Amino acid sequence: MSSQFGLLQTRRFAPFFGTQFLGAFNDNLFKNALIVLLTFQAAKWTAIPPEVLTNLAAGIFILPFFLFSATAGQLADKYDKAKLARLVKLLEIVIMGVAWLGFSAHSLPLLLGALFLLGLHSTLFGPVKYAILPQHLRENELVGGNALVEAGTFVAILIGTLAGGLLAGAADHPTWVAYAGLLVAVLGYLASRGIPAAPAPAPGLVVNLNPLSETWRNIGFARENRTVFLSILGISWFWLYGALFLAQFPAYAKNVLGGSESSVTLLLAVFTIGIGLGSLLCERLSAGHIEIGLVPFGSIGLTIFGIDLAFASPDLLPAGAPLALSGLLALYGTWRVLFDLFALGLFGGFFIVPLYALIQIRSAPEQRARIIAANNILNALFMVVGSLAAAGLLGDGLSIAALFGVAAVCNAAVAVYIYSLVPEFMLRFIAWLLVHSVYRLQQKGLQNIPEEGAAVLICNHVSFVDPLVIAAASRRPIRFVMDHRIYRRPLISVVFRHMHAIPIAPAKEDPAMMEAAFEEVARALAAGELVAIFPEGRITDTGELYPFRPGVQRIVTRTPVPVIPMALQGLWGSFFSRKDGPAMSKPLRRGMFSQIALTVGAPVTPEAATPEHLQAIVASLRGDWR
């Protein structure tokens, strides 16, 4: 994980990270301090019941996301994001001045106005926060950068919430909350001055101030790319799911676990640490690249541990409730609950970080901030709908533990629905699982696979899972040309169909299928896709190379594109290789969890892509590794 922490030492990331961390900290410091004051000292401020006030405060804070996100996205696409960040931090200083006036005058309208303006501050900074990362970070740094942002944000939320509660309860006069917020805002502005320039991608954009029409337009931009839009829906679902759990912590700690006020902080801290660690682990598990295979992994954990939390919750309050923190921790069942919350946070990090990175990398640069604004609007909408649904279910008599279980089951249903619409997520998960659990994959020369544009990949054919191993290593989707009999094998045929593999048959067996395969390859290359072919035409049953067939030469003669030679090593003799050849008289040499390798060579020009030349290159890439 050293590479992502190394970003904190760079000017292109560290000032921005400090700016967003301090902003998230300040939002939660003021919001929680105000909620605590309105809960325990409501009589000094108004005759409105505390329960109404706290929900009113939450609604006021989130309202700007609906009203101004569309405008914020346009501004972030039209102007330099570094300058916008500094202006937003100046606005934060003014907001803390309004808060000071509200505390000094004991004016609830002023304080709620400051809360609304803080929501506006977060709304304006949201598109800047995520759209600036692809401008300052390389593709292999995006996962690490997003991981640090997500981990930092949740830590800032935790610390800000704790600090706000302490200041509200300990300070002799609530103006100290405003003084603290003003200090944090000034520090945030100073940090923002170090953010490098992030030029506007669409300086000629005409800003539309109508929030309704512009919101619909931004959602339209997101819908142009199906994967991006479904990623936004996935992120919005995560915020609904997470917010639903977080909102129940006070009542759950008191009425289910039998804890005191400090137990709420414990639950929040464990959940936050889990999300922070899960976010940071994404960079290690994905080898620094955007690995959407982690998203299904995350959704599986969110479901399993959400259900287990429901079963782990005690049916009866412990004797002596409410218990102090030490008494609560002395109960065995508490540790299972804490582990479930930690695991929910951990898998939540696996789920959300790749999705944010995917949106950033696959959105059109000139529309990226507006697409992120659409994401923020949908996030807010999902959280409001989730809160209303939870309130309705609890009002009908559903217990908090049962609510967790219902949410976890719904999470599984949503995951299945999204992955059925975009099989790429599950395919990447299967490939990722194969090379991180079943085998240990060494990769060399991956930079030779072009980041964009058409190319033909060739490789020796060792096993039935070769396409999955190659797909796991490549950061781009690949269309594999494969023998129609392998394509139709039970179980794996489902995977190959979703990978849009191209079945082919020998000319003497089915000439029509062979010609159709070459036509489909030509169309794919013309569309700028990667096509992979195993030029031996069969899986080896000896472990050695068979002569290469002339199919590749025919392909690049018709569509001149680079040919990328590759060599797979270590899968021969494995469970997935052929077992009926002459070499199989000996015991299998490669078991599960063994090391395999993929070596990618330099591109070969179409003119040089003769079968003999390509076979010699692949043989040299294999070397003597067995």
C-alpha positions in Angstrom: 0.0 0.0 0.0 3.0 2.3 -0.1 2.2 3.7 -3.5 -1.1 5.2 -2.5 0.4 6.8 0.7 3.2 8.1 -1.5 0.5 10.4 -3.1 0.3 12.2 0.2 3.8 13.5 -0.4 3.0 15.0 -3.8 1.8 18.5 -4.5 -0.7 17.2 -7.1 -2.6 15.3 -4.4 -1.7 16.3 -0.8 -3.2 19.9 -0.8 -6.4 18.6 -2.3 -6.6 15.7 0.2 -6.1 18.2 3.1 -8.8 20.5 1.7 -11.4 17.8 1.3 -10.5 16.2 4.7 -10.9 19.5 6.5 -14.2 20.2 4.7 -15.8 16.9 5.6 -14.5 17.4 9.2 -16.1 20.8 9.5 -19.4 19.8 8.0 -19.8 17.1 10.6 -18.4 19.1 13.5 -21.0 21.9 13.0 -23.9 19.6 12.1 -23.4 17.2 15.0 -22.8 20.0 17.5 -26.0 21.7 16.4 -28.0 18.4 16.6 -26.6 17.8 20.1 -27.5 21.3 21.2 -31.0 21.1 19.7 -31.5 17.7 21.3 -30.4 18.5 24.9 -31.0 22.3 25.0 -33.9 22.7 22.7 -35.9 24.7 25.3 -33.3 27.5 25.1 -33.8 27.9 21.4 -37.3 27.0 20.4 -40.6 25.4 21.4 -40.3 22.8 18.6 -39.8 19.2 19.9 -36.2 18.0 19.6 -37.2 15.0 17.5 -38.7 17.3 14.9 -35.7 19.6 15.0 -33.1 16.9 14.4 -34.9 15.6 11.4 -35.4 19.1 10.2 -31.7 19.8 10.5 -30.9 16.6 8.5 -33.3 17.7 5.7 -32.0 21.2 5.6 -28.4 19.9 5.2 -29.3 17.6 2.3 -31.7 20.0 0.5 -28.9 21.9 -1.4 -27.8 18.6 -3.1 -31.2 18.6 -4.9 -31.2 22.3 -5.6 -27.7 23.1 -6.7 -25.8 19.9 -7.7 -26.7 20.4 -11.4 -25.3 24.0 -11.2 -22.2 22.8 -9.3 -21.4 20.2 -12.0 -21.6 22.8 -14.8 -19.3 25.2 -12.9 -16.7 22.4 -12.3 -16.7 21.7 -16.1 -16.6 25.4 -17.1 -14.0 26.7 -14.7 -10.6 25.7 -13.2 -11.4 23.3 -10.4 -8.5 24.5 -8.2 -9.9 28.0 -8.3 -13.3 26.8 -7.6 -12.0 24.8 -4.6 -10.5 28.1 -3.2 -13.7 30.0 -3.7 -15.7 27.2 -1.9 -13.3 27.4 1.0 -13.7 31.2 1.2 -17.5 30.6 1.3 -16.9 28.1 4.2 -15.2 30.9 6.2 -18.2 33.2 5.6 -20.6 30.4 6.7 -18.7 30.0 10.0 -19.2 33.7 10.5 -23.0 33.2 10.0 -22.8 30.4 12.5 -21.0 32.6 15.0 -23.8 35.2 14.7 -26.4 32.5 15.2 -24.7 31.1 18.4 -24.1 34.6 19.7 -27.7 35.8 19.2 -29.3 32.4 20.1 -30.9 32.6 16.7 -32.2 29.3 15.4 -33.0 30.6 11.9 -29.4 31.8 11.5 -28.0 28.5 12.7 -30.3 26.5 10.3 -29.3 29.0 7.6 -25.6 28.2 8.3 -26.4 24.5 8.1 -28.1 25.0 4.7 -25.1 27.0 3.5 -22.8 24.2 4.7 -24.9 21.8 2.6 -24.4 24.2 -0.3 -20.6 24.2 0.4 -20.5 20.4 0.2 -22.7 20.4 -3.0 -20.4 22.8 -4.8 -17.3 20.9 -3.7 -18.6 17.4 -4.6 -18.1 17.6 -8.4 -14.7 19.3 -7.9 -13.7 16.6 -5.4 -14.1 13.6 -7.8 -13.6 15.3 -11.2 -10.2 16.7 -10.3 -8.6 13.4 -9.5 -8.4 12.1 -13.1 -6.7 15.4 -14.1 -4.0 15.1 -11.5 -3.5 11.4 -11.1 -2.4 8.7 -13.6 -4.7 5.8 -14.4 -2.7 3.4 -12.1 -3.0 6.0 -9.3 -6.8 6.5 -9.5 -7.7 3.6 -7.3 -5.2 4.6 -4.6 -6.3 8.3 -4.8 -10.0 7.4 -4.5 -9.1 5.0 -1.6 -7.4 7.7 0.3 -10.2 10.2 -0.4 -12.9 7.7 0.8 -10.9 6.6 3.8 -10.1 10.2 4.7 -13.7 11.3 4.3 -15.0 8.7 6.7 -12.3 9.3 9.2 -13.1 13.1 9.0 -16.8 12.3 9.5 -16.0 10.3 12.6 -13.6 12.8 14.1 -15.8 15.7 13.2 -18.9 14.0 14.7 -17.0 13.3 17.9 -15.5 16.8 18.1 -18.9 18.4 17.5 -20.5 16.4 20.3 -17.7 17.2 22.7 -17.7 20.9 22.0 -21.5 21.1 22.3 -21.4 19.4 25.6 -18.2 20.7 27.2 -18.0 24.3 26.1 -19.5 27.0 28.4 -20.8 28.9 25.4 -21.8 27.4 22.0 -19.9 30.1 20.2 -16.8 27.9 20.7 -18.3 25.6 18.0 -18.2 28.5 15.6 -14.7 29.5 16.6 -13.5 25.9 16.0 -15.3 25.8 12.7 -13.8 29.1 11.6 -10.3 27.8 12.4 -10.9 24.6 10.4 -12.3 26.6 7.5 -9.2 28.9 7.4 -6.9 25.9 7.4 -8.9 24.4 4.6 -8.5 27.6 2.6 -4.8 27.6 3.2 -4.6 23.9 2.0 -6.6 24.7 -1.1 -4.1 27.3 -2.2 -1.6 24.5 -2.8 -3.9 22.6 -5.3 -2.3 22.7 -8.8 -4.3 24.2 -11.7 -6.9 21.9 -13.1 -8.0 23.6 -16.4 -11.6 23.6 -17.5 -12.5 20.8 -19.9 -15.5 22.8 -21.3 -14.8 26.6 -20.9 -17.4 27.5 -23.5 -20.2 25.8 -21.5 -23.3 28.0 -21.0 -24.5 27.5 -17.5 -28.2 26.6 -17.2 -29.6 27.8 -13.8 -32.8 25.7 -14.0 -32.1 22.8 -11.6 -34.8 20.6 -12.9 -33.9 20.6 -16.6 -30.2 20.6 -15.9 -30.5 17.7 -13.5 -32.4 15.6 -16.1 -29.7 16.6 -18.7 -26.9 15.5 -16.4 -28.6 12.2 -15.8 -28.8 11.9 -19.5 -25.1 12.3 -19.9 -24.6 9.5 -17.4 -27.0 7.3 -19.2 -25.1 7.5 -22.4 -22.6 5.0 -20.9 -24.6 2.1 -19.5 -21.7 1.0 -17.2 -21.2 4.5 -15.8 -24.9 4.9 -15.1 -25.2 1.5 -13.4 -22.1 2.3 -11.4 -23.8 5.5 -10.2 -26.9 3.5 -9.2 -24.5 1.1 -7.4 -22.9 4.0 -5.5 -26.3 5.5 -4.7 -27.5 2.1 -3.4 -24.4 1.9 -1.2 -25.2 5.3 0.4 -28.8 4.2 1.0 -27.6 1.0 2.6 -24.9 2.6 4.7 -27.0 5.6 5.7 -29.8 3.2 6.8 -27.3 1.3 9.1 -25.8 4.5 10.5 -29.1 6.1 11.2 -30.1 3.2 13.5 -26.9 3.2 15.6 -28.2 5.4 18.5 -31.4 3.4 18.9 -29.6 0.1 18.2 -27.0 0.8 20.8 -29.5 1.8 23.5 -32.5 -0.4 22.8 -30.9 -3.6 21.4 -27.4 -3.8 22.8 -28.3 -2.1 26.1 -25.3 0.3 25.9 -24.8 3.9 27.0 -24.1 7.0 24.8 -20.4 6.0 24.4 -21.5 2.7 22.7 -22.9 4.8 19.8 -19.4 6.2 19.3 -18.0 2.7 19.4 -20.3 1.4 16.7 -19.5 4.4 14.5 -15.8 4.1 15.0 -15.7 0.3 14.2 -17.8 0.9 11.0 -15.6 3.8 9.9 -12.4 2.0 10.5 -13.7 -0.9 8.4 -14.6 1.4 5.5 -11.2 3.1 5.7 -9.3 -0.1 5.7 -11.4 -1.6 2.9 -10.8 1.5 0.8 -7.1 1.4 1.3 -6.9 -2.4 0.7 -8.5 -1.8 -2.8 -5.2 -0.5 -4.1 -3.3 -3.6 -3.0 -6.0 -6.1 -4.2 -6.3 -4.5 -7.6 -2.5 -4.0 -8.1 -3.0 -0.3 -8.5 -5.5 -0.5 -11.4 -9.2 -0.2 -11.6 -10.5 -3.7 -10.7 -14.2 -3.8 -11.0 -14.1 -7.5 -10.0 -13.9 -6.2 -6.4 -17.4 -4.7 -6.7 -19.2 -8.1 -6.6 -16.8 -9.2 -3.9 -17.9 -6.2 -1.8 -21.6 -6.8 -2.4 -21.3 -10.4 -1.3 -19.7 -9.2 2.0 -22.3 -6.5 2.5 -25.0 -9.1 2.2 -23.5 -11.8 4.3 -22.5 -9.6 7.2 -25.7 -7.6 7.1 -27.6 -10.8 7.5 -25.3 -12.0 10.2 -25.7 -8.7 12.1 -29.4 -9.3 12.2 -28.9 -12.8 13.7 -26.2 -11.6 16.0 -28.4 -8.9 17.6 -29.6 -10.0 21.0 -33.4 -10.5 21.5 -33.4 -9.2 25.1 -31.6 -6.4 26.8 -28.7 -7.5 29.1 -29.1 -7.3 32.8 -28.2 -3.9 34.2 -28.8 -2.0 31.0 -27.8 0.7 30.1 -24.2 -0.7 30.4 -21.0 1.2 30.5 -18.6 0.6 27.6 -16.6 -1.9 29.6 -19.7 -3.8 30.6 -20.9 -4.0 27.1 -17.5 -5.2 25.8 -17.5 -7.9 28.5 -20.5 -9.6 26.6 -19.4 -12.2 24.0 -22.3 -11.2 21.7 -21.0 -7.7 21.5 -17.9 -8.8 19.8 -19.8 -10.6 17.0 -21.8 -7.4 16.4 -18.6 -5.3 16.2 -17.0 -7.8 13.8 -20.1 -7.7 11.6 -20.0 -3.9 11.6 -16.3 -3.9 10.8 -16.8 -6.4 8.0 -19.7 -4.3 6.6 -17.4 -1.3 6.4 -14.5 -3.3 5.0 -16.6 -4.8 2.1 -18.2 -1.4 1.6 -14.8 0.0 0.8 -14.2 -2.8 -1.7 -17.6 -2.0 -3.2 -17.5 1.8 -3.6 -13.8 2.7 -4.4 -13.7 0.9 -7.8 -17.1 2.3 -8.7 -15.9 5.9 -8.2 -12.7 5.2 -10.1 -14.7 3.6 -12.9 -17.0 6.6 -13.3 -14.0 9.0 -13.4 -12.1 7.0 -16.0 -15.1 6.1 -18.3 -16.9 9.5 -18.2 -16.2 11.9 -21.1 -13.8 14.5 -19.7 -15.9 17.5 -20.8 -18.9 16.1 -19.0 -17.2 14.4 -16.0 -18.2 16.9 -13.3 -21.8 17.1 -14.5 -22.0 13.3 -14.4 -20.6 13.3 -10.9 -23.2 16.0 -10.0 -25.9 13.6 -11.3 -24.3 10.9 -9.0 -24.6 13.3 -6.0 -28.2 14.0 -6.8 -29.1 10.3 -7.0 -27.1 9.6 -3.9 -29.1 12.2 -1.9 -32.4 10.9 -3.4 -31.6 7.3 -2.5 -30.7 8.2 1.1 -33.9 10.1 1.5 -36.0 7.3 0.1 -34.0 4.8 2.3 -34.7 6.9 5.4 -38.4 7.1 4.6 -38.6 3.4 3.9 -36.8 2.5 7.2 -39.0 4.9 9.1 -42.1 3.3 7.6 -40.9 -0.3 8.3 -39.9 0.6 11.9 -43.2 2.4 12.4 -45.1 -0.8 11.3 -43.4 -2.7 14.1 -40.3 -4.2 12.4 -37.4 -4.5 14.8 -34.0 -2.8 14.0 -32.3 -6.2 13.7 -35.0 -7.4 11.2 -34.5 -4.1 9.3 -30.8 -4.9 8.9 -31.7 -8.4 7.6 -34.3 -7.0 5.1 -31.7 -4.4 3.9 -29.1 -7.2 3.4 -31.6 -9.3 1.4 -32.5 -6.3 -0.8 -28.8 -5.6 -1.3 -28.4 -9.1 -2.8 -31.4 -8.5 -5.1 -30.0 -5.2 -6.3 -26.6 -6.7 -6.9 -28.0 -9.6 -8.9 -30.0 -7.1 -11.0 -27.1 -4.8 -11.7 -24.7 -7.7 -12.6 -27.3 -9.2 -14.9 -27.4 -5.9 -16.8 -23.7 -5.5 -16.9 -22.0 -8.9 -16.8 -18.6 -7.2 -17.0 -18.7 -6.9 -13.2 -19.2 -10.6 -12.5 -16.8 -11.6 -15.3 -14.1 -9.5 -13.8 -14.9 -11.0 -10.3 -14.6 -14.5 -11.6 -11.3 -13.7 -13.3 -10.0 -11.8 -10.3 -11.0 -14.7 -8.0 -9.2 -17.2 -10.2 -5.9 -15.4 -10.2 -6.0 -14.3 -6.5 -7.5 -17.3 -4.8 -7.0 -20.4 -7.1 -3.6 -19.2 -8.5 -1.0 -16.6 -7.9 -0.4 -14.7 -11.1 2.9 -13.0 -12.0 2.5 -10.4 -14.7 5.2 -8.9 -16.9 5.0 -6.5 -19.8 1.4 -5.5 -19.4 2.2 -2.0 -20.6 2.6 -3.5 -24.1 -1.2 -4.0 -24.3 -2.5 -0.7 -25.8 -4.7 1.4 -23.6 -6.9 2.2 -26.5 -7.3 1.2 -30.2 -7.5 -2.2 -31.9 -4.9 -5.0 -31.6 -4.7 -8.8 -31.9 -3.4 -10.6 -28.9 -1.9 -14.1 -29.4 -1.0 -16.6 -26.8 0.0 -20.3 -26.3 -3.0 -22.4 -25.3 -2.4 -24.3 -22.1 -5.8 -24.8 -20.3 -9.5 -24.2 -20.4 -9.1 -21.1 -18.2 -6.6 -19.3 -20.3 -9.1 -16.6 -21.4 -10.0 -15.9 -17.8 -6.4 -15.5 -16.7 -5.6 -13.2 -19.6 -8.8 -11.2 -19.0 -7.9 -10.8 -15.4 -4.5 -9.4 -16.3 -5.8 -7.0 -19.0 -7.4 -3.7 -18.0 -9.4 -3.7 -21.2 -12.2 -6.1 -22.3 -11.0 -8.7 -24.7 -12.9 -10.7 -27.3 -11.5 -14.2 -27.5 -11.6 -16.4 -30.6 -12.0 -19.9 -29.4 -12.9 -23.4 -30.5 -16.7 -23.8 -30.7 -16.5 -27.0 -28.5 -14.8 -25.1 -25.7 -17.2 -22.2 -26.2 -20.2 -24.6 -25.6 -18.9 -26.5 -22.6 -21.3 -26.5 -19.7 -21.0 -23.8 -17.0 -18.0 -22.0 -18.6 -20.1 -21.4 -21.8 -22.1 -18.8 -19.8 -19.0 -16.9 -19.0 -17.7 -17.0 -22.5 -21.0 -15.8 -24.0 -21.0 -12.8 -21.6 -17.4 -12.1 -22.6 -18.6 -11.9 -26.2 -16.2 -14.6 -27.3 -16.2 -15.6 -31.0 -16.6 -19.3 -31.6 -14.7 -20.8 -34.6 -14.5 -24.2 -36.2 -12.0 -25.7 -38.6 -12.8 -25.2 -42.3 -13.1 -28.9 -42.9 -15.7 -29.2 -40.1 -17.8 -26.1 -40.6 -16.5 -23.6 -43.2 -19.5 -21.3 -42.7 -18.8 -20.9 -38.9 -15.1 -20.2 -39.7 -15.9 -17.5 -42.2 -18.5 -15.9 -39.8 -15.8 -15.9 -37.1 -13.3 -14.0 -39.3 -16.1 -11.5 -40.3 -16.8 -10.9 -36.6 -13.1 -10.4 -35.8 -12.9 -7.8 -38.6 -15.9 -5.9 -37.2 -14.5 -6.0 -33.7 -11.1 -4.6 -34.8 -12.7 -1.9 -36.9 -14.6 -0.8 -33.8 -11.2 -0.5 -31.9 -11.6 -3.6 -29.7 -9.0 -6.1 -28.6 -9.2 -9.5 -30.1 -7.3 -12.5 -28.7 -6.6 -15.7 -30.6 -4.8 -18.9 -29.7 -2.9 -19.6 -33.0 -2.1 -23.3 -32.1 -5.8 -24.0 -32.6 -6.0 -26.4 -29.7 -5.1 -26.8 -26.0 -1.7 -28.5 -25.7 -1.8 -32.1 -24.4 2.0 -32.3 -24.0 2.8 -28.9 -22.5 4.8 -27.9 -25.6 3.9 -25.5 -28.4 2.1 -26.8 -31.5 2.7 -25.2 -34.8 0.9 -21.9 -35.3 -1.8 -21.7 -37.9 -2.1 -18.8 -40.4 -5.3 -17.3 -39.0 -3.6 -14.4 -37.4 -1.8 -13.5 -40.7 -5.2 -13.6 -42.5 -6.7 -11.3 -39.9 -4.0 -8.6 -40.0 -3.8 -8.7 -43.8 -7.4 -7.7 -43.9 -7.3 -5.3 -40.9 -3.7 -4.1 -40.3 -3.3 -3.7 -36.5 -0.5 -4.5 -34.1 -0.1 -8.1 -32.9 0.7 -8.5 -29.2 2.5 -11.8 -28.4 1.9 -13.3 -25.0 3.0 -16.5 -23.1 1.3 -18.3 -20.3 3.3 -20.4 -18.0 2.5 -22.7 -15.0 -1.0 -23.9 -16.0 0.2 -27.0 -17.8 -0.5 -30.0 -15.6 -3.1 -28.1 -13.6 -6.7 -29.2 -12.9 -7.9 -27.1 -15.9 -5.4 -28.5 -18.5 -5.9 -31.6 -20.6 -5.4 -34.9 -18.8 -5.6 -37.3 -21.7 -2.3 -36.6 -23.5 0.9 -38.7 -23.3 2.4 -36.5 -20.6 -0.5 -37.4 -18.3 1.0 -40.8 -17.5 2.8 -38.8 -14.8 1.1 -37.3 -11.7 -0.2 -33.7 -12.1 2.6 -31.3 -11.4 0.6 -28.1 -10.8 -1.9 -28.0 -8.0 -4.2 -25.3 -6.8 -2.7 -22.1 -5.3 0.5 -22.6 -7.4 2.2 -19.7 -9.2 1.5 -19.0 -12.8 2.8 -16.2 -15.1 1.7 -14.2 -18.1 4.5 -12.4 -20.1 3.5 -9.9 -22.7 5.9 -9.1 -25.5 6.5 -6.0 -27.6 4.0 -5.4 -30.5 4.7 -7.0 -33.8 3.8 -5.2 -37.1 1.2 -6.8 -39.3 3.9 -7.3 -42.0 6.0 -9.4 -39.6 3.1 -11.5 -38.2 4.0 -14.7 -40.0 3.1 -18.0 -38.1 6.8 -19.0 -37.8 7.9 -15.6 -36.5 5.1 -15.3 -33.9 5.7 -18.9 -32.7 9.4 -18.1 -32.2 8.5 -15.0 -30.1 6.0 -16.8 -27.9 8.6 -19.6 -27.4 11.2 -17.1 -26.3 8.7 -15.5 -23.9 8.0 -18.8 -22.3 11.7 -19.3 -21.6 12.5 -22.3 -19.4 9.9 -21.5 -16.7 7.8 -24.5 -15.8 
